């Protein structure tokens, strides 16, 4: 098991879980609308399946939202 942080909250996951699996585990409603930072570095969407998290990693799920005019 690995202890990681997702959006500032502690989470325990299986060792060597991929970012794609982590997105599913966290029930992200619109995975195509989320960007991931792993230890402060953005992960390319094409690498979600091959990038695994390790004990102590910090991830941020960033959701982009459309805006209006002022």
mmCIF file as Biopython writes it, N, C-alpha, C and O atoms, coordinates in Angstrom:
data_model
#
loop_
_atom_site.group_PDB
_atom_site.id
_atom_site.type_symbol
_atom_site.label_atom_id
_atom_site.label_alt_id
_atom_site.label_comp_id
_atom_site.label_asym_id
_atom_site.label_entity_id
_atom_site.label_seq_id
_atom_site.pdbx_PDB_ins_code
_atom_site.Cartn_x
_atom_site.Cartn_y
_atom_site.Cartn_z
_atom_site.occupancy
_atom_site.B_iso_or_equiv
_atom_site.auth_seq_id
_atom_site.auth_asym_id
_atom_site.pdbx_PDB_model_num
ATOM 1   N N  . UNK A ? 1  ? 0.841   -1.187 0.000   1.0 0.0 1  A 1 
ATOM 2   C CA . UNK A ? 1  ? 0.000   0.000  0.000   1.0 0.0 1  A 1 
ATOM 3   C C  . UNK A ? 1  ? 0.886   1.250  0.000   1.0 0.0 1  A 1 
ATOM 4   O O  . UNK A ? 1  ? 1.980   1.265  0.564   1.0 0.0 1  A 1 
ATOM 5   N N  . UNK A ? 2  ? 0.377   2.289  -0.648  1.0 0.0 2  A 1 
ATOM 6   C CA . UNK A ? 2  ? 1.075   3.567  -0.702  1.0 0.0 2  A 1 
ATOM 7   C C  . UNK A ? 2  ? 0.194   4.647  -0.099  1.0 0.0 2  A 1 
ATOM 8   O O  . UNK A ? 2  ? -1.019  4.661  -0.310  1.0 0.0 2  A 1 
ATOM 9   N N  . UNK A ? 3  ? 0.803   5.540  0.643   1.0 0.0 3  A 1 
ATOM 10  C CA . UNK A ? 3  ? 0.086   6.686  1.196   1.0 0.0 3  A 1 
ATOM 11  C C  . UNK A ? 3  ? 0.401   7.889  0.311   1.0 0.0 3  A 1 
ATOM 12  O O  . UNK A ? 3  ? 1.559   8.273  0.148   1.0 0.0 3  A 1 
ATOM 13  N N  . UNK A ? 4  ? -0.655  8.475  -0.257  1.0 0.0 4  A 1 
ATOM 14  C CA . UNK A ? 4  ? -0.506  9.619  -1.145  1.0 0.0 4  A 1 
ATOM 15  C C  . UNK A ? 4  ? -1.435  10.730 -0.680  1.0 0.0 4  A 1 
ATOM 16  O O  . UNK A ? 4  ? -2.227  10.549 0.245   1.0 0.0 4  A 1 
ATOM 17  N N  . UNK A ? 5  ? -1.326  11.867 -1.326  1.0 0.0 5  A 1 
ATOM 18  C CA . UNK A ? 5  ? -2.218  12.991 -1.050  1.0 0.0 5  A 1 
ATOM 19  C C  . UNK A ? 5  ? -2.903  13.374 -2.361  1.0 0.0 5  A 1 
ATOM 20  O O  . UNK A ? 5  ? -2.240  13.606 -3.372  1.0 0.0 5  A 1 
ATOM 21  N N  . UNK A ? 6  ? -4.227  13.438 -2.334  1.0 0.0 6  A 1 
ATOM 22  C CA . UNK A ? 6  ? -5.005  13.854 -3.501  1.0 0.0 6  A 1 
ATOM 23  C C  . UNK A ? 6  ? -5.777  15.105 -3.115  1.0 0.0 6  A 1 
ATOM 24  O O  . UNK A ? 6  ? -6.650  15.064 -2.249  1.0 0.0 6  A 1 
ATOM 25  N N  . UNK A ? 7  ? -5.451  16.215 -3.764  1.0 0.0 7  A 1 
ATOM 26  C CA . UNK A ? 7  ? -6.071  17.515 -3.454  1.0 0.0 7  A 1 
ATOM 27  C C  . UNK A ? 7  ? -5.982  17.835 -1.968  1.0 0.0 7  A 1 
ATOM 28  O O  . UNK A ? 7  ? -6.922  18.358 -1.370  1.0 0.0 7  A 1 
ATOM 29  N N  . UNK A ? 8  ? -4.826  17.509 -1.384  1.0 0.0 8  A 1 
ATOM 30  C CA . UNK A ? 8  ? -4.576  17.846 0.014   1.0 0.0 8  A 1 
ATOM 31  C C  . UNK A ? 8  ? -5.138  16.868 1.034   1.0 0.0 8  A 1 
ATOM 32  O O  . UNK A ? 8  ? -4.994  17.089 2.236   1.0 0.0 8  A 1 
ATOM 33  N N  . UNK A ? 9  ? -5.775  15.792 0.582   1.0 0.0 9  A 1 
ATOM 34  C CA . UNK A ? 9  ? -6.352  14.815 1.503   1.0 0.0 9  A 1 
ATOM 35  C C  . UNK A ? 9  ? -5.593  13.498 1.400   1.0 0.0 9  A 1 
ATOM 36  O O  . UNK A ? 9  ? -5.324  13.001 0.306   1.0 0.0 9  A 1 
ATOM 37  N N  . UNK A ? 10 ? -5.257  12.949 2.547   1.0 0.0 10 A 1 
ATOM 38  C CA . UNK A ? 10 ? -4.527  11.679 2.592   1.0 0.0 10 A 1 
ATOM 39  C C  . UNK A ? 10 ? -5.385  10.559 2.017   1.0 0.0 10 A 1 
ATOM 40  O O  . UNK A ? 10 ? -6.596  10.500 2.231   1.0 0.0 10 A 1 
ATOM 41  N N  . UNK A ? 11 ? -4.727  9.685  1.290   1.0 0.0 11 A 1 
ATOM 42  C CA . UNK A ? 11 ? -5.423  8.556  0.680   1.0 0.0 11 A 1 
ATOM 43  C C  . UNK A ? 11 ? -4.453  7.381  0.641   1.0 0.0 11 A 1 
ATOM 44  O O  . UNK A ? 11 ? -3.263  7.569  0.388   1.0 0.0 11 A 1 
ATOM 45  N N  . UNK A ? 12 ? -4.945  6.188  0.885   1.0 0.0 12 A 1 
ATOM 46  C CA . UNK A ? 12 ? -4.118  4.995  0.815   1.0 0.0 12 A 1 
ATOM 47  C C  . UNK A ? 12 ? -4.574  4.177  -0.390  1.0 0.0 12 A 1 
ATOM 48  O O  . UNK A ? 12 ? -5.757  3.869  -0.532  1.0 0.0 12 A 1 
ATOM 49  N N  . UNK A ? 13 ? -3.622  3.829  -1.254  1.0 0.0 13 A 1 
ATOM 50  C CA . UNK A ? 13 ? -3.944  3.121  -2.494  1.0 0.0 13 A 1 
ATOM 51  C C  . UNK A ? 13 ? -2.998  1.942  -2.669  1.0 0.0 13 A 1 
ATOM 52  O O  . UNK A ? 13 ? -1.976  1.836  -1.990  1.0 0.0 13 A 1 
ATOM 53  N N  . UNK A ? 14 ? -3.358  1.063  -3.591  1.0 0.0 14 A 1 
ATOM 54  C CA . UNK A ? 14 ? -2.490  -0.057 -3.940  1.0 0.0 14 A 1 
ATOM 55  C C  . UNK A ? 14 ? -1.184  0.495  -4.521  1.0 0.0 14 A 1 
ATOM 56  O O  . UNK A ? 14 ? -1.184  1.522  -5.201  1.0 0.0 14 A 1 
ATOM 57  N N  . UNK A ? 15 ? -0.104  -0.176 -4.253  1.0 0.0 15 A 1 
ATOM 58  C CA . UNK A ? 15 ? 1.178   0.230  -4.824  1.0 0.0 15 A 1 
ATOM 59  C C  . UNK A ? 15 ? 1.120   0.119  -6.340  1.0 0.0 15 A 1 
ATOM 60  O O  . UNK A ? 15 ? 0.482   -0.785 -6.880  1.0 0.0 15 A 1 
ATOM 61  N N  . UNK A ? 16 ? 1.780   1.027  -7.015  1.0 0.0 16 A 1 
ATOM 62  C CA . UNK A ? 16 ? 1.888   1.042  -8.475  1.0 0.0 16 A 1 
ATOM 63  C C  . UNK A ? 16 ? 0.550   1.259  -9.191  1.0 0.0 16 A 1 
ATOM 64  O O  . UNK A ? 16 ? 0.372   0.780  -10.311 1.0 0.0 16 A 1 
ATOM 65  N N  . UNK A ? 17 ? -0.384  1.968  -8.567  1.0 0.0 17 A 1 
ATOM 66  C CA . UNK A ? 17 ? -1.639  2.297  -9.231  1.0 0.0 17 A 1 
ATOM 67  C C  . UNK A ? 17 ? -1.355  3.393  -10.264 1.0 0.0 17 A 1 
ATOM 68  O O  . UNK A ? 17 ? -0.580  4.314  -10.008 1.0 0.0 17 A 1 
ATOM 69  N N  . UNK A ? 18 ? -1.991  3.280  -11.429 1.0 0.0 18 A 1 
ATOM 70  C CA . UNK A ? 18 ? -1.786  4.298  -12.456 1.0 0.0 18 A 1 
ATOM 71  C C  . UNK A ? 18 ? -2.690  5.500  -12.186 1.0 0.0 18 A 1 
ATOM 72  O O  . UNK A ? 18 ? -3.660  5.412  -11.434 1.0 0.0 18 A 1 
ATOM 73  N N  . UNK A ? 19 ? -2.354  6.599  -12.804 1.0 0.0 19 A 1 
ATOM 74  C CA . UNK A ? 19 ? -3.185  7.795  -12.659 1.0 0.0 19 A 1 
ATOM 75  C C  . UNK A ? 19 ? -4.572  7.529  -13.224 1.0 0.0 19 A 1 
ATOM 76  O O  . UNK A ? 19 ? -5.560  7.987  -12.651 1.0 0.0 19 A 1 
ATOM 77  N N  . UNK A ? 20 ? -4.674  6.804  -14.331 1.0 0.0 20 A 1 
ATOM 78  C CA . UNK A ? 20 ? -5.981  6.475  -14.907 1.0 0.0 20 A 1 
ATOM 79  C C  . UNK A ? 20 ? -6.827  5.684  -13.907 1.0 0.0 20 A 1 
ATOM 80  O O  . UNK A ? 20 ? -8.020  5.947  -13.760 1.0 0.0 20 A 1 
ATOM 81  N N  . UNK A ? 21 ? -6.215  4.719  -13.223 1.0 0.0 21 A 1 
ATOM 82  C CA . UNK A ? 21 ? -6.935  3.932  -12.217 1.0 0.0 21 A 1 
ATOM 83  C C  . UNK A ? 21 ? -7.320  4.793  -11.021 1.0 0.0 21 A 1 
ATOM 84  O O  . UNK A ? 21 ? -8.391  4.615  -10.441 1.0 0.0 21 A 1 
ATOM 85  N N  . UNK A ? 22 ? -6.451  5.718  -10.656 1.0 0.0 22 A 1 
ATOM 86  C CA . UNK A ? 22 ? -6.729  6.617  -9.538  1.0 0.0 22 A 1 
ATOM 87  C C  . UNK A ? 22 ? -7.913  7.529  -9.842  1.0 0.0 22 A 1 
ATOM 88  O O  . UNK A ? 22 ? -8.723  7.816  -8.961  1.0 0.0 22 A 1 
ATOM 89  N N  . UNK A ? 23 ? -8.011  7.979  -11.076 1.0 0.0 23 A 1 
ATOM 90  C CA . UNK A ? 23 ? -9.146  8.805  -11.496 1.0 0.0 23 A 1 
ATOM 91  C C  . UNK A ? 23 ? -10.441 8.028  -11.324 1.0 0.0 23 A 1 
ATOM 92  O O  . UNK A ? 23 ? -11.425 8.563  -10.813 1.0 0.0 23 A 1 
ATOM 93  N N  . UNK A ? 24 ? -10.449 6.755  -11.751 1.0 0.0 24 A 1 
ATOM 94  C CA . UNK A ? 24 ? -11.638 5.901  -11.592 1.0 0.0 24 A 1 
ATOM 95  C C  . UNK A ? 24 ? -11.948 5.669  -10.113 1.0 0.0 24 A 1 
ATOM 96  O O  . UNK A ? 24 ? -13.103 5.736  -9.694  1.0 0.0 24 A 1 
ATOM 97  N N  . UNK A ? 25 ? -10.904 5.394  -9.330  1.0 0.0 25 A 1 
ATOM 98  C CA . UNK A ? 25 ? -11.067 5.131  -7.903  1.0 0.0 25 A 1 
ATOM 99  C C  . UNK A ? 25 ? -11.696 6.321  -7.183  1.0 0.0 25 A 1 
ATOM 100 O O  . UNK A ? 25 ? -12.447 6.144  -6.223  1.0 0.0 25 A 1 
ATOM 101 N N  . UNK A ? 26 ? -11.390 7.531  -7.647  1.0 0.0 26 A 1 
ATOM 102 C CA . UNK A ? 26 ? -11.921 8.743  -7.026  1.0 0.0 26 A 1 
ATOM 103 C C  . UNK A ? 26 ? -13.225 9.207  -7.667  1.0 0.0 26 A 1 
ATOM 104 O O  . UNK A ? 26 ? -13.689 10.315 -7.397  1.0 0.0 26 A 1 
ATOM 105 N N  . UNK A ? 27 ? -13.810 8.378  -8.506  1.0 0.0 27 A 1 
ATOM 106 C CA . UNK A ? 27 ? -15.118 8.658  -9.121  1.0 0.0 27 A 1 
ATOM 107 C C  . UNK A ? 27 ? -15.183 10.035 -9.777  1.0 0.0 27 A 1 
ATOM 108 O O  . UNK A ? 27 ? -16.150 10.776 -9.595  1.0 0.0 27 A 1 
ATOM 109 N N  . UNK A ? 28 ? -14.142 10.367 -10.543 1.0 0.0 28 A 1 
ATOM 110 C CA . UNK A ? 28 ? -14.133 11.633 -11.259 1.0 0.0 28 A 1 
ATOM 111 C C  . UNK A ? 28 ? -15.224 11.574 -12.331 1.0 0.0 28 A 1 
ATOM 112 O O  . UNK A ? 28 ? -15.192 10.717 -13.214 1.0 0.0 28 A 1 
ATOM 113 N N  . UNK A ? 29 ? -16.183 12.487 -12.245 1.0 0.0 29 A 1 
ATOM 114 C CA . UNK A ? 29 ? -17.360 12.456 -13.114 1.0 0.0 29 A 1 
ATOM 115 C C  . UNK A ? 29 ? -17.024 12.696 -14.582 1.0 0.0 29 A 1 
ATOM 116 O O  . UNK A ? 29 ? -17.577 12.023 -15.451 1.0 0.0 29 A 1 
ATOM 117 N N  . UNK A ? 30 ? -16.143 13.625 -14.876 1.0 0.0 30 A 1 
ATOM 118 C CA . UNK A ? 30 ? -15.784 13.932 -16.256 1.0 0.0 30 A 1 
ATOM 119 C C  . UNK A ? 30 ? -14.265 13.868 -16.409 1.0 0.0 30 A 1 
ATOM 120 O O  . UNK A ? 30 ? -13.597 14.902 -16.422 1.0 0.0 30 A 1 
ATOM 121 N N  . UNK A ? 31 ? -13.717 12.654 -16.524 1.0 0.0 31 A 1 
ATOM 122 C CA . UNK A ? 31 ? -12.264 12.515 -16.576 1.0 0.0 31 A 1 
ATOM 123 C C  . UNK A ? 31 ? -11.612 13.285 -17.727 1.0 0.0 31 A 1 
ATOM 124 O O  . UNK A ? 31 ? -10.441 13.653 -17.636 1.0 0.0 31 A 1 
ATOM 125 N N  . UNK A ? 32 ? -12.348 13.528 -18.790 1.0 0.0 32 A 1 
ATOM 126 C CA . UNK A ? 32 ? -11.778 14.275 -19.916 1.0 0.0 32 A 1 
ATOM 127 C C  . UNK A ? 32 ? -11.603 15.756 -19.592 1.0 0.0 32 A 1 
ATOM 128 O O  . UNK A ? 32 ? -10.937 16.475 -20.338 1.0 0.0 32 A 1 
ATOM 129 N N  . UNK A ? 33 ? -12.192 16.221 -18.492 1.0 0.0 33 A 1 
ATOM 130 C CA . UNK A ? 33 ? -12.124 17.628 -18.102 1.0 0.0 33 A 1 
ATOM 131 C C  . UNK A ? 33 ? -11.159 17.881 -16.946 1.0 0.0 33 A 1 
ATOM 132 O O  . UNK A ? 33 ? -11.123 18.979 -16.392 1.0 0.0 33 A 1 
ATOM 133 N N  . UNK A ? 34 ? -10.374 16.860 -16.582 1.0 0.0 34 A 1 
ATOM 134 C CA . UNK A ? 34 ? -9.462  17.016 -15.450 1.0 0.0 34 A 1 
ATOM 135 C C  . UNK A ? 34 ? -8.011  16.971 -15.937 1.0 0.0 34 A 1 
ATOM 136 O O  . UNK A ? 34 ? -7.661  16.189 -16.821 1.0 0.0 34 A 1 
ATOM 137 N N  . UNK A ? 35 ? -7.190  17.816 -15.347 1.0 0.0 35 A 1 
ATOM 138 C CA . UNK A ? 35 ? -5.745  17.762 -15.545 1.0 0.0 35 A 1 
ATOM 139 C C  . UNK A ? 35 ? -5.133  17.317 -14.224 1.0 0.0 35 A 1 
ATOM 140 O O  . UNK A ? 35 ? -5.687  17.565 -13.153 1.0 0.0 35 A 1 
ATOM 141 N N  . UNK A ? 36 ? -3.997  16.666 -14.315 1.0 0.0 36 A 1 
ATOM 142 C CA . UNK A ? 36 ? -3.371  16.108 -13.118 1.0 0.0 36 A 1 
ATOM 143 C C  . UNK A ? 36 ? -1.979  16.708 -12.937 1.0 0.0 36 A 1 
ATOM 144 O O  . UNK A ? 36 ? -1.175  16.768 -13.867 1.0 0.0 36 A 1 
ATOM 145 N N  . UNK A ? 37 ? -1.729  17.145 -11.714 1.0 0.0 37 A 1 
ATOM 146 C CA . UNK A ? 37 ? -0.371  17.526 -11.326 1.0 0.0 37 A 1 
ATOM 147 C C  . UNK A ? 37 ? 0.137   16.459 -10.368 1.0 0.0 37 A 1 
ATOM 148 O O  . UNK A ? 37 ? -0.521  16.130 -9.381  1.0 0.0 37 A 1 
ATOM 149 N N  . UNK A ? 38 ? 1.300   15.929 -10.666 1.0 0.0 38 A 1 
ATOM 150 C CA . UNK A ? 38 ? 1.949   14.937 -9.819  1.0 0.0 38 A 1 
ATOM 151 C C  . UNK A ? 38 ? 3.212   15.572 -9.278  1.0 0.0 38 A 1 
ATOM 152 O O  . UNK A ? 38 ? 4.151   15.850 -10.025 1.0 0.0 38 A 1 
ATOM 153 N N  . UNK A ? 39 ? 3.229   15.799 -7.970  1.0 0.0 39 A 1 
ATOM 154 C CA . UNK A ? 39 ? 4.370   16.450 -7.312  1.0 0.0 39 A 1 
ATOM 155 C C  . UNK A ? 39 ? 4.739   17.767 -7.998  1.0 0.0 39 A 1 
ATOM 156 O O  . UNK A ? 39 ? 5.914   18.075 -8.197  1.0 0.0 39 A 1 
ATOM 157 N N  . UNK A ? 40 ? 3.702   18.537 -8.356  1.0 0.0 40 A 1 
ATOM 158 C CA . UNK A ? 40 ? 3.907   19.869 -8.911  1.0 0.0 40 A 1 
ATOM 159 C C  . UNK A ? 40 ? 4.128   19.927 -10.412 1.0 0.0 40 A 1 
ATOM 160 O O  . UNK A ? 40 ? 4.261   21.016 -10.969 1.0 0.0 40 A 1 
ATOM 161 N N  . UNK A ? 41 ? 4.169   18.778 -11.082 1.0 0.0 41 A 1 
ATOM 162 C CA . UNK A ? 41 ? 4.399   18.739 -12.528 1.0 0.0 41 A 1 
ATOM 163 C C  . UNK A ? 41 ? 3.158   18.183 -13.228 1.0 0.0 41 A 1 
ATOM 164 O O  . UNK A ? 41 ? 2.602   17.165 -12.815 1.0 0.0 41 A 1 
ATOM 165 N N  . UNK A ? 42 ? 2.735   18.864 -14.291 1.0 0.0 42 A 1 
ATOM 166 C CA . UNK A ? 42 ? 1.592   18.362 -15.046 1.0 0.0 42 A 1 
ATOM 167 C C  . UNK A ? 42 ? 1.949   17.056 -15.744 1.0 0.0 42 A 1 
ATOM 168 O O  . UNK A ? 42 ? 3.058   16.888 -16.250 1.0 0.0 42 A 1 
ATOM 169 N N  . UNK A ? 43 ? 0.987   16.131 -15.760 1.0 0.0 43 A 1 
ATOM 170 C CA . UNK A ? 43 ? 1.153   14.850 -16.436 1.0 0.0 43 A 1 
ATOM 171 C C  . UNK A ? 43 ? 0.365   14.919 -17.741 1.0 0.0 43 A 1 
ATOM 172 O O  . UNK A ? 43 ? -0.806  15.299 -17.745 1.0 0.0 43 A 1 
ATOM 173 N N  . UNK A ? 44 ? 1.004   14.556 -18.835 1.0 0.0 44 A 1 
ATOM 174 C CA . UNK A ? 44 ? 0.346   14.525 -20.136 1.0 0.0 44 A 1 
ATOM 175 C C  . UNK A ? 44 ? -0.789  13.495 -20.103 1.0 0.0 44 A 1 
ATOM 176 O O  . UNK A ? 44 ? -0.611  12.384 -19.605 1.0 0.0 44 A 1 
ATOM 177 N N  . UNK A ? 45 ? -1.931  13.864 -20.624 1.0 0.0 45 A 1 
ATOM 178 C CA . UNK A ? 45 ? -3.098  12.973 -20.626 1.0 0.0 45 A 1 
ATOM 179 C C  . UNK A ? 45 ? -2.771  11.618 -21.268 1.0 0.0 45 A 1 
ATOM 180 O O  . UNK A ? 45 ? -3.295  10.590 -20.839 1.0 0.0 45 A 1 
ATOM 181 N N  . UNK A ? 46 ? -1.917  11.613 -22.282 1.0 0.0 46 A 1 
ATOM 182 C CA . UNK A ? 46 ? -1.532  10.363 -22.949 1.0 0.0 46 A 1 
ATOM 183 C C  . UNK A ? 46 ? -0.741  9.442  -22.028 1.0 0.0 46 A 1 
ATOM 184 O O  . UNK A ? 46 ? -0.595  8.253  -22.315 1.0 0.0 46 A 1 
ATOM 185 N N  . UNK A ? 47 ? -0.227  9.982  -20.920 1.0 0.0 47 A 1 
ATOM 186 C CA . UNK A ? 47 ? 0.577   9.193  -19.990 1.0 0.0 47 A 1 
ATOM 187 C C  . UNK A ? 47 ? -0.189  8.736  -18.753 1.0 0.0 47 A 1 
ATOM 188 O O  . UNK A ? 47 ? 0.403   8.128  -17.862 1.0 0.0 47 A 1 
ATOM 189 N N  . UNK A ? 48 ? -1.484  9.012  -18.675 1.0 0.0 48 A 1 
ATOM 190 C CA . UNK A ? 48 ? -2.270  8.635  -17.490 1.0 0.0 48 A 1 
ATOM 191 C C  . UNK A ? 48 ? -2.239  7.124  -17.247 1.0 0.0 48 A 1 
ATOM 192 O O  . UNK A ? 48 ? -2.188  6.686  -16.097 1.0 0.0 48 A 1 
ATOM 193 N N  . UNK A ? 49 ? -2.270  6.325  -18.317 1.0 0.0 49 A 1 
ATOM 194 C CA . UNK A ? 49 ? -2.271  4.865  -18.148 1.0 0.0 49 A 1 
ATOM 195 C C  . UNK A ? 49 ? -0.911  4.325  -17.711 1.0 0.0 49 A 1 
ATOM 196 O O  . UNK A ? 49 ? -0.839  3.319  -17.006 1.0 0.0 49 A 1 
ATOM 197 N N  . UNK A ? 50 ? 0.161   4.987  -18.126 1.0 0.0 50 A 1 
ATOM 198 C CA . UNK A ? 50 ? 1.498   4.459  -17.858 1.0 0.0 50 A 1 
ATOM 199 C C  . UNK A ? 50 ? 2.198   5.102  -16.659 1.0 0.0 50 A 1 
ATOM 200 O O  . UNK A ? 50 ? 3.225   4.599  -16.203 1.0 0.0 50 A 1 
ATOM 201 N N  . UNK A ? 51 ? 1.655   6.206  -16.147 1.0 0.0 51 A 1 
ATOM 202 C CA . UNK A ? 51 ? 2.271   6.874  -15.001 1.0 0.0 51 A 1 
ATOM 203 C C  . UNK A ? 51 ? 1.680   6.317  -13.711 1.0 0.0 51 A 1 
ATOM 204 O O  . UNK A ? 51 ? 0.466   6.349  -13.505 1.0 0.0 51 A 1 
ATOM 205 N N  . UNK A ? 52 ? 2.548   5.808  -12.851 1.0 0.0 52 A 1 
ATOM 206 C CA . UNK A ? 52 ? 2.080   5.254  -11.577 1.0 0.0 52 A 1 
ATOM 207 C C  . UNK A ? 52 ? 2.475   6.181  -10.433 1.0 0.0 52 A 1 
ATOM 208 O O  . UNK A ? 52 ? 3.425   6.957  -10.535 1.0 0.0 52 A 1 
ATOM 209 N N  . UNK A ? 53 ? 1.727   6.081  -9.349  1.0 0.0 53 A 1 
ATOM 210 C CA . UNK A ? 53 ? 2.021   6.897  -8.171  1.0 0.0 53 A 1 
ATOM 211 C C  . UNK A ? 53 ? 2.789   6.053  -7.163  1.0 0.0 53 A 1 
ATOM 212 O O  . UNK A ? 53 ? 2.665   4.829  -7.118  1.0 0.0 53 A 1 
ATOM 213 N N  . UNK A ? 54 ? 3.574   6.735  -6.371  1.0 0.0 54 A 1 
ATOM 214 C CA . UNK A ? 54 ? 4.412   6.076  -5.365  1.0 0.0 54 A 1 
ATOM 215 C C  . UNK A ? 54 ? 4.098   6.633  -3.984  1.0 0.0 54 A 1 
ATOM 216 O O  . UNK A ? 54 ? 3.471   7.684  -3.849  1.0 0.0 54 A 1 
ATOM 217 N N  . UNK A ? 55 ? 4.538   5.922  -2.980  1.0 0.0 55 A 1 
ATOM 218 C CA . UNK A ? 55 ? 4.330   6.346  -1.605  1.0 0.0 55 A 1 
ATOM 219 C C  . UNK A ? 55 ? 4.851   7.763  -1.421  1.0 0.0 55 A 1 
ATOM 220 O O  . UNK A ? 55 ? 5.981   8.067  -1.803  1.0 0.0 55 A 1 
ATOM 221 N N  . UNK A ? 56 ? 4.031   8.632  -0.835  1.0 0.0 56 A 1 
ATOM 222 C CA . UNK A ? 56 ? 4.420   10.005 -0.549  1.0 0.0 56 A 1 
ATOM 223 C C  . UNK A ? 56 ? 4.114   10.992 -1.664  1.0 0.0 56 A 1 
ATOM 224 O O  . UNK A ? 56 ? 4.314   12.194 -1.490  1.0 0.0 56 A 1 
ATOM 225 N N  . UNK A ? 57 ? 3.631   10.508 -2.814  1.0 0.0 57 A 1 
ATOM 226 C CA . UNK A ? 57 ? 3.315   11.415 -3.920  1.0 0.0 57 A 1 
ATOM 227 C C  . UNK A ? 57 ? 2.158   12.339 -3.567  1.0 0.0 57 A 1 
ATOM 228 O O  . UNK A ? 57 ? 1.264   11.978 -2.801  1.0 0.0 57 A 1 
ATOM 229 N N  . UNK A ? 58 ? 2.193   13.541 -4.142  1.0 0.0 58 A 1 
ATOM 230 C CA . UNK A ? 58 ? 1.117   14.514 -3.984  1.0 0.0 58 A 1 
ATOM 231 C C  . UNK A ? 58 ? 0.517   14.790 -5.360  1.0 0.0 58 A 1 
ATOM 232 O O  . UNK A ? 58 ? 1.213   15.175 -6.299  1.0 0.0 58 A 1 
ATOM 233 N N  . UNK A ? 59 ? -0.793  14.581 -5.448  1.0 0.0 59 A 1 
ATOM 234 C CA . UNK A ? 59 ? -1.496  14.808 -6.711  1.0 0.0 59 A 1 
ATOM 235 C C  . UNK A ? 59 ? -2.554  15.865 -6.533  1.0 0.0 59 A 1 
ATOM 236 O O  . UNK A ? 59 ? -3.173  15.978 -5.475  1.0 0.0 59 A 1 
ATOM 237 N N  . UNK A ? 60 ? -2.752  16.633 -7.571  1.0 0.0 60 A 1 
ATOM 238 C CA . UNK A ? 60 ? -3.836  17.602 -7.609  1.0 0.0 60 A 1 
ATOM 239 C C  . UNK A ? 60 ? -4.654  17.335 -8.848  1.0 0.0 60 A 1 
ATOM 240 O O  . UNK A ? 60 ? -4.122  17.261 -9.955  1.0 0.0 60 A 1 
ATOM 241 N N  . UNK A ? 61 ? -5.961  17.188 -8.655  1.0 0.0 61 A 1 
ATOM 242 C CA . UNK A ? 61 ? -6.899  17.057 -9.763  1.0 0.0 61 A 1 
ATOM 243 C C  . UNK A ? 61 ? -7.411  18.465 -10.040 1.0 0.0 61 A 1 
ATOM 244 O O  . UNK A ? 61 ? -8.053  19.071 -9.182  1.0 0.0 61 A 1 
ATOM 245 N N  . UNK A ? 62 ? -7.137  18.982 -11.213 1.0 0.0 62 A 1 
ATOM 246 C CA . UNK A ? 62 ? -7.517  20.344 -11.567 1.0 0.0 62 A 1 
ATOM 247 C C  . UNK A ? 62 ? -8.631  20.300 -12.598 1.0 0.0 62 A 1 
ATOM 248 O O  . UNK A ? 62 ? -8.490  19.689 -13.658 1.0 0.0 62 A 1 
ATOM 249 N N  . UNK A ? 63 ? -9.730  20.948 -12.278 1.0 0.0 63 A 1 
ATOM 250 C CA . UNK A ? 63 ? -10.906 20.952 -13.143 1.0 0.0 63 A 1 
ATOM 251 C C  . UNK A ? 63 ? -11.038 22.302 -13.818 1.0 0.0 63 A 1 
ATOM 252 O O  . UNK A ? 63 ? -11.066 23.336 -13.150 1.0 0.0 63 A 1 
ATOM 253 N N  . UNK A ? 64 ? -11.117 22.299 -15.126 1.0 0.0 64 A 1 
ATOM 254 C CA . UNK A ? 64 ? -11.255 23.537 -15.873 1.0 0.0 64 A 1 
ATOM 255 C C  . UNK A ? 64 ? -12.726 23.829 -16.094 1.0 0.0 64 A 1 
ATOM 256 O O  . UNK A ? 64 ? -13.496 22.949 -16.481 1.0 0.0 64 A 1 
ATOM 257 N N  . UNK A ? 65 ? -13.105 25.060 -15.846 1.0 0.0 65 A 1 
ATOM 258 C CA . UNK A ? 65 ? -14.503 25.468 -15.973 1.0 0.0 65 A 1 
ATOM 259 C C  . UNK A ? 65 ? -14.569 26.657 -16.928 1.0 0.0 65 A 1 
ATOM 260 O O  . UNK A ? 65 ? -13.695 27.523 -16.942 1.0 0.0 65 A 1 
ATOM 261 N N  . UNK A ? 66 ? -15.617 26.664 -17.708 1.0 0.0 66 A 1 
ATOM 262 C CA . UNK A ? 66 ? -15.843 27.798 -18.598 1.0 0.0 66 A 1 
ATOM 263 C C  . UNK A ? 66 ? -16.315 29.002 -17.803 1.0 0.0 66 A 1 
ATOM 264 O O  . UNK A ? 66 ? -16.896 28.868 -16.726 1.0 0.0 66 A 1 
ATOM 265 N N  . UNK A ? 67 ? -16.063 30.144 -18.336 1.0 0.0 67 A 1 
ATOM 266 C CA . UNK A ? 67 ? -16.462 31.355 -17.629 1.0 0.0 67 A 1 
ATOM 267 C C  . UNK A ? 67 ? -17.425 32.186 -18.453 1.0 0.0 67 A 1 
ATOM 268 O O  . UNK A ? 67 ? -17.768 31.834 -19.582 1.0 0.0 67 A 1 
ATOM 269 N N  . UNK A ? 68 ? -17.836 33.244 -17.896 1.0 0.0 68 A 1 
ATOM 270 C CA . UNK A ? 68 ? -18.742 34.168 -18.560 1.0 0.0 68 A 1 
ATOM 271 C C  . UNK A ? 68 ? -18.044 35.493 -18.766 1.0 0.0 68 A 1 
ATOM 272 O O  . UNK A ? 68 ? -16.826 35.594 -18.623 1.0 0.0 68 A 1 
ATOM 273 N N  . UNK A ? 69 ? -18.802 36.484 -19.093 1.0 0.0 69 A 1 
ATOM 274 C CA . UNK A ? 69 ? -18.221 37.802 -19.286 1.0 0.0 69 A 1 
ATOM 275 C C  . UNK A ? 69 ? -18.590 38.694 -18.107 1.0 0.0 69 A 1 
ATOM 276 O O  . UNK A ? 69 ? -19.578 38.465 -17.410 1.0 0.0 69 A 1 
ATOM 277 N N  . UNK A ? 70 ? -17.782 39.698 -17.909 1.0 0.0 70 A 1 
ATOM 278 C CA . UNK A ? 70 ? -18.022 40.626 -16.803 1.0 0.0 70 A 1 
ATOM 279 C C  . UNK A ? 70 ? -18.773 41.829 -17.270 1.0 0.0 70 A 1 
ATOM 280 O O  . UNK A ? 70 ? -19.065 42.721 -16.474 1.0 0.0 70 A 1 
#
